[in-house]
Amino acid sequence: MEELNKELDDLVRFIINSYDYKKCLELKKQMDRNDDVKELIDIVKRLQKEYVKSNYDADVGKELDIVNEKLNNVPIYCVYNSCLSRVNNMIDYIKSSLNIYFDDLLNDKRN
């Protein structure tokens, strides 16, 4: 079990030391200091909740789309989302690989 924990720690360390993960942290700090970006993010969160509560009212959806477009036109936010997507892809790849490995193992597909 100790060896398994070491291997898992190595995978986590790999992600944490990746350029994309470090860039996400850096950009997140920058966005937290940017009042305009923080305001747009807060508005999007509020509108998302309102959209769901309103049973997907078209007017709320249009307003949400407009604010999302403004937010997606902020360069720092776009770069952050791109890096975050790559980090999430790394995590998903590891998760998927483990699922396949255990599925094969449990179904006797490995020698």
HUFEN-V790712 format. One record per residue. N is the residue number from 1. RES is the residue in one letter. SS is DSSP state (helix for helix, strand for strand, loop for the rest). PHI is phi in whole degrees, -180 to 180 (NA if undefined). OMEGA is omega in whole degrees, -180 to 180 (* if undefined). Layout:
n={N & N}
res={RES & RES}
ss={SS & SS}
phi={PHI & PHI}
omega={OMEGA & OMEGA}
//
This chain:
n={1 & 2 & 3 & 4 & 5 & 6 & 7 & 8 & 9 & 10 & 11 & 12 & 13 & 14 & 15 & 16 & 17 & 18 & 19 & 20 & 21 & 22 & 23 & 24 & 25 & 26 & 27 & 28 & 29 & 30 & 31 & 32 & 33 & 34 & 35 & 36 & 37 & 38 & 39 & 40 & 41 & 42 & 43 & 44 & 45 & 46 & 47 & 48 & 49 & 50 & 51 & 52 & 53 & 54 & 55 & 56 & 57 & 58 & 59 & 60 & 61 & 62 & 63 & 64 & 65 & 66 & 67 & 68 & 69 & 70 & 71 & 72 & 73 & 74 & 75 & 76 & 77 & 78 & 79 & 80 & 81 & 82 & 83 & 84 & 85 & 86 & 87 & 88 & 89 & 90 & 91 & 92 & 93 & 94 & 95 & 96 & 97 & 98 & 99 & 100 & 101 & 102 & 103 & 104 & 105 & 106 & 107 & 108 & 109 & 110 & 111}
res={M & E & E & L & N & K & E & L & D & D & L & V & R & F & I & I & N & S & Y & D & Y & K & K & C & L & E & L & K & K & Q & M & D & R & N & D & D & V & K & E & L & I & D & I & V & K & R & L & Q & K & E & Y & V & K & S & N & Y & D & A & D & V & G & K & E & L & D & I & V & N & E & K & L & N & N & V & P & I & Y & C & V & Y & N & S & C & L & S & R & V & N & N & M & I & D & Y & I & K & S & S & L & N & I & Y & F & D & D & L & L & N & D & K & R & N}
ss={loop & helix & helix & helix & helix & helix & helix & helix & helix & helix & helix & helix & helix & helix & helix & helix & loop & loop & helix & helix & helix & helix & helix & helix & helix & helix & helix & helix & helix & helix & helix & helix & loop & loop & helix & helix & helix & helix & helix & helix & helix & helix & helix & helix & helix & helix & helix & helix & helix & helix & helix & helix & helix & loop & loop & loop & loop & helix & helix & helix & helix & helix & helix & helix & helix & helix & helix & helix & helix & helix & helix & helix & loop & loop & helix & helix & helix & helix & helix & helix & helix & helix & helix & helix & helix & helix & helix & helix & helix & helix & helix & helix & helix & helix & helix & helix & helix & helix & helix & helix & helix & helix & helix & helix & helix & helix & loop & loop & loop & loop & loop}
phi={NA & -64 & -66 & -62 & -62 & -64 & -64 & -65 & -61 & -63 & -64 & -63 & -60 & -58 & -67 & -62 & -88 & -71 & -57 & -64 & -65 & -63 & -66 & -58 & -62 & -62 & -67 & -61 & -62 & -64 & -67 & -65 & -93 & -103 & -62 & -65 & -67 & -59 & -65 & -62 & -63 & -63 & -65 & -60 & -60 & -64 & -68 & -62 & -63 & -63 & -61 & -68 & -63 & -85 & 62 & 65 & -60 & -61 & -65 & -67 & -61 & -65 & -62 & -62 & -60 & -64 & -68 & -61 & -63 & -60 & -66 & -72 & -92 & -89 & -54 & -63 & -68 & -64 & -65 & -58 & -62 & -65 & -65 & -62 & -63 & -67 & -64 & -62 & -65 & -62 & -64 & -63 & -63 & -64 & -61 & -63 & -62 & -66 & -62 & -64 & -58 & -70 & -62 & -62 & -64 & -72 & -100 & 57 & -93 & -103 & -88}
omega={179 & 178 & 178 & 179 & 178 & 180 & 178 & 176 & 178 & 178 & 179 & 179 & 178 & -180 & -178 & -180 & -179 & 178 & -175 & 180 & 180 & 179 & 177 & -179 & 179 & -179 & 178 & 177 & 179 & -180 & 179 & 178 & -177 & -176 & 180 & 180 & 179 & 180 & 179 & 178 & 178 & 179 & 179 & 179 & 180 & -179 & 177 & 178 & -180 & -180 & 180 & -179 & -178 & -178 & 175 & 176 & -176 & -179 & 178 & 178 & 179 & 179 & 178 & 178 & -179 & -179 & 177 & 179 & 177 & -179 & -180 & 175 & 177 & -174 & -178 & 179 & 179 & 179 & 178 & -179 & 179 & 178 & 180 & 178 & 179 & 177 & 179 & 177 & 177 & 180 & 179 & 179 & 179 & 179 & -180 & 179 & 178 & 178 & 179 & -180 & -178 & 176 & 178 & -179 & -178 & 179 & 174 & 179 & 178 & 179 & *}
//
